[in-house]
Amino acid sequence: MTEKNVVTTSDSAAEAALEEGEGVLRMMPTWVPRSFCVPGRRLRLHPDDYFAYGGERGGIDERWLSSSTRADNGPATGEYEGVSLVLGTDGRHIPFDTVVDNLGGTLIGARLWNRDGGWTVYSKFFDNAGPLPFHVHHDDEAAARVGRRGKPEAYYFPPELNNHLGLTPVSYFGLRPGTTRQELADRLRTFSTVGDNRVTELSQAYRIELGTGWDIPPGVLHAPASVLTYEPQAASDVFAMCECWTSSRTISADLLWKDVPPAERGNVDYIIDLLDWDRNTDPFFAQNRFMRPLPASEGDGYREEWIVYRSSAFSAKRLVVQPGRSVVVTDPAAYGAIAIAGRGRFGVWPLETPTVVRFGAPTQDEFFVSESAALTGVRIANESETQPLVILKHFGPENPDNAMNVDPA
């Protein structure tokens, strides 16, 4: 967020924005830097803006989508960093967490509001030149010890945003079957004493296939590839970095102990206890976690497929509208939407996929659809005569249409 973006948190502003969009909110781009990453420069951000937060904060390698969650980027984290901003009717912007709090079930539906009291997911694009460090996210029980939520997540690799695959288009997931706690403990104990603890030697590597994805429950170690990734996830930024060297850079030990109770810092057994050992060493890991798209719905001029469907915490679809066609698409739940190719209209809003975005500038590619608007149906028009309109949609927990939203393992 830049100084020119004036923020309001009033109830009336949220209500007016929802009314103006006839149940569909228009979102500002939300850019997030990471000090331990090198941007892959596929986010369509202007080349001059990848270090807009300052060199000491690191480059921008993430765009968060329909997020009500603040990023956990250390003491320099901005007030609204990570939180999506809704474009208001008077030119002011409204933090999405405030919008959710003010509108409640009117926005996300009574089912989710009564159960969770908020929007408990978001999605993001992460885009790195090299692989991310090998790390793990806590489950709800472990995260609660440090006042956070657990973090399941999933990946989809959109061909439209991957004109190149980066330096290492290979992800490490889990641990080799037969790996022992002692072997992992030995690598973690050398985190601060060697240049590279080579912990991924205990893991298994999978070459990335564009147009597919993976499900990563909490407690599963992973080092994502250098491929731009669409990542639906629980609304949390909790993690423990387990690799001390990646992409020719040293990782601070502070990131290993970031979300560990003070009394347990330095205790590698505590880190190991964060792991779901059975899932990490599952001999059928790929069979249980890999996701190839599944048909969702199809009609005259459009096609939808499930791209994320193995978790009960969230799900996601890919919608393609053919050139020159206009369709009404219904869903049983609220969702966040991001266009990744094409132009046209999304409900009452103009839609355009940007070529280059300046930091702090608005776009016409991101929306949040209320449950009532989703149930009624959103008219989506492709105004191109040649190019498909492609939209990714992420949903909250237990989408009623997703028959495969129960974790299989």
C-alpha positions in Angstrom: 0.0 0.0 0.0 1.3 3.5 -0.8 0.5 6.8 0.9 -1.9 7.8 -1.8 -4.3 4.9 -0.8 -6.6 6.4 1.8 -8.1 3.7 4.0 -11.5 3.6 5.8 -12.9 1.0 8.1 -16.5 2.2 8.3 -19.5 -0.1 8.1 -21.2 2.1 5.6 -18.2 2.0 3.2 -18.3 -1.8 3.2 -22.0 -1.9 2.6 -21.8 0.7 -0.2 -19.0 -1.2 -2.0 -21.0 -4.4 -1.9 -24.1 -2.7 -3.1 -22.3 -0.9 -6.0 -20.9 -4.2 -7.2 -24.2 -6.0 -6.8 -22.6 -8.5 -4.4 -19.2 -8.5 -6.1 -16.3 -6.6 -4.6 -13.4 -5.3 -6.6 -10.0 -5.8 -5.0 -6.7 -4.0 -5.1 -3.5 -6.0 -5.8 -1.8 -7.0 -2.5 2.0 -7.3 -2.8 4.1 -9.1 -0.2 7.9 -9.2 0.1 10.0 -12.0 1.5 13.5 -11.3 2.8 14.7 -14.9 2.2 13.5 -15.1 -1.5 14.6 -13.8 -4.9 11.6 -12.7 -7.1 11.0 -14.8 -10.2 9.5 -11.7 -11.9 6.4 -13.4 -13.4 3.8 -11.5 -11.2 3.3 -8.9 -13.9 4.7 -6.2 -11.5 6.6 -3.4 -13.1 10.4 -4.3 -13.3 11.2 -1.2 -11.2 8.8 -2.1 -8.4 10.0 -5.5 -7.2 11.9 -3.9 -4.3 9.3 -1.2 -3.6 9.3 -2.0 0.1 13.1 -1.3 0.3 16.1 -3.6 -0.2 16.2 -4.6 3.5 12.7 -6.0 3.2 13.5 -8.3 0.3 11.9 -8.5 -3.1 8.2 -8.8 -3.8 7.6 -12.5 -4.7 4.0 -12.9 -3.7 0.6 -11.5 -4.5 -2.1 -12.3 -1.9 -5.7 -12.8 -3.1 -8.9 -12.0 -1.1 -6.8 -12.0 2.1 -8.1 -11.0 5.5 -4.7 -12.1 7.0 -1.8 -9.8 7.9 1.6 -11.0 6.8 4.1 -12.0 9.5 7.3 -10.4 8.1 9.0 -9.3 11.2 9.0 -5.9 13.0 9.0 -3.9 9.7 5.8 -5.4 8.5 3.3 -2.7 7.4 0.0 -2.1 9.0 -2.0 -3.6 6.2 0.7 -5.8 4.7 -0.9 -9.0 3.4 -4.5 -7.7 3.8 -6.4 -7.2 0.6 -8.0 -3.7 0.1 -11.4 -3.4 -1.3 -12.0 -0.4 -3.7 -14.7 1.7 -2.1 -17.3 3.9 -3.8 -15.6 7.2 -2.8 -12.0 6.4 -3.8 -11.0 5.2 -0.4 -9.9 1.6 0.3 -11.4 -0.8 2.9 -9.2 -3.5 4.5 -10.8 -6.9 3.6 -10.7 -8.1 7.3 -12.8 -5.1 8.2 -15.2 -5.8 5.4 -15.7 -9.3 6.5 -16.2 -8.3 10.1 -18.7 -5.6 9.1 -20.7 -7.7 6.7 -20.4 -11.1 8.2 -22.8 -13.7 6.8 -24.1 -11.2 4.3 -20.7 -11.5 2.5 -19.4 -15.0 3.2 -22.7 -16.7 4.0 -24.2 -17.8 7.3 -22.7 -21.3 7.1 -19.1 -20.0 7.2 -19.8 -17.0 9.4 -21.6 -19.1 12.1 -19.0 -21.8 12.1 -15.7 -19.7 11.8 -16.6 -16.1 12.5 -14.6 -15.0 9.5 -13.0 -15.7 6.1 -10.4 -18.4 7.1 -8.7 -18.8 3.8 -6.9 -16.9 1.1 -5.0 -17.7 -2.0 -1.8 -16.2 -3.4 0.7 -16.3 -6.3 4.2 -17.0 -5.1 6.9 -16.5 -7.7 10.6 -17.2 -6.9 13.7 -17.5 -9.1 14.8 -20.5 -7.1 13.2 -23.0 -4.8 11.9 -22.1 -1.4 13.7 -23.5 1.7 12.5 -26.9 3.1 9.9 -26.0 5.7 6.8 -27.2 7.6 3.5 -25.5 8.6 1.9 -26.3 12.0 -1.4 -28.0 12.5 -4.1 -26.2 14.5 -3.0 -27.7 17.9 0.7 -26.7 17.4 -0.2 -23.3 16.0 -2.5 -22.5 18.9 0.5 -22.7 21.3 1.8 -19.5 19.7 -1.5 -17.9 19.2 -1.9 -18.8 15.5 -4.0 -21.1 13.2 -2.7 -24.2 11.5 -1.9 -24.0 7.8 -2.9 -26.6 5.2 -2.1 -25.4 1.7 -2.3 -26.6 -2.0 -0.6 -25.7 -5.2 -1.7 -25.3 -8.8 0.8 -24.4 -11.6 -0.9 -22.1 -14.2 0.6 -22.4 -17.7 -0.6 -18.8 -18.4 1.8 -17.4 -15.9 4.8 -19.7 -16.4 6.6 -18.5 -19.5 9.7 -19.9 -17.8 10.1 -22.4 -14.9 12.9 -20.7 -13.0 16.2 -22.2 -11.9 14.9 -25.4 -10.2 11.4 -26.6 -11.4 11.5 -29.4 -8.9 9.7 -29.6 -5.5 10.8 -31.6 -2.5 7.8 -33.1 -0.6 7.9 -35.2 2.6 10.6 -37.6 3.6 11.9 -40.8 2.0 10.1 -43.9 3.5 12.3 -45.3 6.2 13.8 -42.0 7.3 14.3 -41.9 11.0 13.7 -39.1 13.5 17.4 -39.3 14.4 18.5 -38.7 10.8 16.3 -35.6 10.7 17.4 -34.4 14.1 21.1 -34.6 13.0 20.4 -32.3 10.1 18.4 -29.8 12.2 21.1 -29.6 14.9 23.6 -28.4 12.3 21.3 -25.5 11.1 23.6 -22.8 12.5 26.9 -24.6 12.3 27.3 -25.6 8.7 26.8 -23.7 5.4 24.2 -26.2 4.2 22.5 -28.9 6.4 21.5 -30.7 3.2 18.2 -31.7 4.7 16.5 -32.3 1.4 18.8 -35.3 1.0 16.2 -37.0 3.2 13.3 -36.0 1.0 12.0 -36.9 -2.5 11.9 -34.6 -5.5 9.1 -34.3 -8.0 9.4 -32.5 -11.3 6.6 -29.9 -11.8 4.0 -30.5 -14.5 2.2 -27.3 -15.5 -1.6 -27.5 -15.3 -1.5 -29.8 -12.3 -1.1 -29.4 -8.5 -0.4 -30.9 -5.1 -2.1 -31.0 -1.7 0.1 -30.2 1.3 -1.5 -30.8 4.7 0.0 -29.3 7.9 2.9 -31.2 9.2 4.3 -32.2 5.8 7.8 -30.9 4.9 8.1 -29.2 1.5 10.4 -27.1 -0.6 8.4 -25.6 -3.5 9.9 -25.3 -6.9 10.9 -22.2 -8.8 7.6 -22.2 -10.7 5.0 -19.5 -10.3 2.3 -21.1 -8.1 -1.3 -20.4 -7.3 -1.7 -21.4 -3.6 -5.0 -21.7 -1.8 -4.4 -22.0 1.9 -5.7 -21.5 5.4 -5.5 -17.9 6.6 -2.2 -18.3 8.5 1.5 -17.4 8.1 2.9 -19.9 10.6 6.0 -22.0 9.7 9.3 -23.4 10.7 12.2 -23.3 8.2 14.2 -26.5 8.3 16.8 -25.8 5.6 19.7 -23.3 6.3 20.8 -22.8 2.7 18.9 -22.5 -0.5 19.2 -20.6 -3.8 22.8 -19.6 -2.8 21.5 -17.8 0.3 21.8 -18.5 4.0 18.6 -18.8 6.0 18.4 -17.2 9.4 17.9 -19.6 12.3 15.3 -17.2 13.6 13.0 -18.6 10.9 13.5 -22.1 12.3 12.3 -21.0 15.7 9.8 -18.2 14.6 6.7 -20.0 15.7 8.0 -22.0 18.6 7.2 -21.2 22.3 10.2 -19.5 23.9 10.8 -22.4 26.3 11.2 -24.8 23.4 13.6 -22.8 21.2 16.7 -24.8 20.5 14.8 -28.1 21.0 14.9 -29.9 17.7 12.6 -32.6 19.0 9.9 -30.0 19.3 10.3 -29.2 15.5 10.2 -32.9 14.7 7.0 -33.2 16.7 5.4 -30.7 14.4 5.6 -33.3 11.6 2.9 -35.7 10.6 5.4 -38.6 10.3 3.0 -41.0 8.5 2.2 -38.5 5.8 5.8 -37.4 5.4 7.0 -41.0 4.9 3.9 -42.2 3.0 5.1 -44.7 0.2 2.1 -43.6 -1.8 2.7 -39.9 -1.3 2.2 -38.9 -4.9 -1.0 -41.1 -5.2 -2.5 -39.4 -2.2 -1.3 -35.8 -2.7 -1.0 -35.1 -6.5 -3.9 -33.4 -8.2 -4.7 -33.6 -11.9 -7.7 -31.4 -12.8 -11.2 -32.9 -12.6 -14.3 -31.9 -14.5 -16.6 -29.5 -12.6 -19.2 -28.2 -15.1 -19.4 -27.4 -18.7 -21.9 -25.4 -20.8 -22.3 -23.5 -24.0 -19.2 -21.4 -24.2 -17.5 -22.3 -21.0 -15.8 -25.0 -19.0 -14.9 -25.3 -15.3 -12.6 -27.9 -13.7 -11.5 -28.6 -10.1 -7.8 -27.8 -9.7 -7.7 -28.0 -5.8 -10.0 -30.6 -4.2 -8.2 -32.9 -1.7 -8.6 -30.7 1.4 -11.7 -29.9 3.4 -10.2 -26.5 4.3 -10.5 -25.0 0.8 -10.9 -25.8 -2.8 -10.4 -24.1 -6.2 -11.6 -24.1 -9.8 -10.3 -23.0 -13.1 -13.0 -21.3 -15.4 -12.4 -20.8 -19.1 -14.9 -18.7 -21.1 -14.5 -18.9 -24.9 -14.0 -15.8 -27.1 -17.0 -13.7 -27.7 -19.2 -15.7 -25.2 -21.2 -14.6 -22.2 -22.2 -17.0 -19.5 -23.8 -17.0 -16.1 -21.9 -19.1 -13.6 -23.4 -20.1 -10.3 -21.7 -21.5 -7.2 -22.9 -22.6 -3.7 -20.4 -20.5 -1.8 -18.5 -17.2 -1.7 -15.2 -17.1 -3.4 -12.2 -15.0 -4.4 -11.5 -14.7 -8.2 -8.4 -13.7 -10.2 -8.3 -13.4 -14.0 -5.0 -14.7 -15.5 -5.8 -14.3 -19.2 -8.2 -12.3 -21.3 -10.6 -9.4 -20.9 -14.3 -8.8 -20.6 -16.8 -8.2 -17.8 -17.2 -9.8 -14.4 -20.7 -9.0 -13.2 -21.0 -5.2 -13.3 -17.3 -4.7 -13.4 -15.0 -4.4 -16.4 -12.3 -7.1 -16.4 -8.9 -6.9 -17.9 -5.8 -9.0 -17.3 -2.9 -6.6 -16.9 0.4 -6.8 -18.8 2.3 -4.7 -16.3 1.1 -3.4 -12.9 2.7 -0.5 -11.0 3.1 -0.9 -7.2 0.1 0.7 -5.5 -2.0 1.0 -8.7 -5.4 -0.6 -9.1 -6.2 -3.4 -11.5 -9.4 -4.9 -13.0 -8.5 -8.6 -12.6 -9.4 -9.5 -8.9 -12.8 -9.8 -7.3 -14.6 -11.3 -4.3 -18.0 -12.8 -4.8 -20.5 -12.9 -2.0 -22.4 -16.0 -1.3 -25.7 -14.5 -2.4 -24.2 -13.3 -5.7 -22.6 -16.7 -6.2 -25.9 -18.5 -5.7 -27.7 -16.1 -8.1 -25.0 -16.4 -10.6 -22.4 -14.0 -12.0 -22.5 -13.0 -15.6 -19.0 -13.3 -17.1 -18.4 -12.1 -20.6 -15.3 -12.6 -22.8 -15.0 -9.6 -25.0 -12.1 -10.9 -27.0 -12.7 -12.3 -30.4 -9.6 -14.6 -30.2 -8.4 -15.3 -26.7 -10.0 -17.4 -23.9 -10.8 -15.7 -20.6 -9.3 -17.7 -17.8 -10.2 -17.2 -14.1 -9.1 -19.0 -11.0 -11.6 -19.2 -8.1 -10.8 -20.2 -4.5 -13.5 -21.2 -1.9 -13.6 -21.5 1.8 -14.0 -24.7 3.8 -16.2 -27.6 2.7 -17.5 -26.3 -0.6 -20.8 -28.2 -0.9 -20.1 -28.9 -4.6 -16.7 -30.5 -4.0 -17.3 -34.2 -3.7 -13.6 -34.8 -3.0 -13.1 -32.3 -0.2 -12.4 -34.9 2.5 -8.8 -35.6 3.1 -8.1 -39.1 1.7 -5.2 -40.0 4.0 
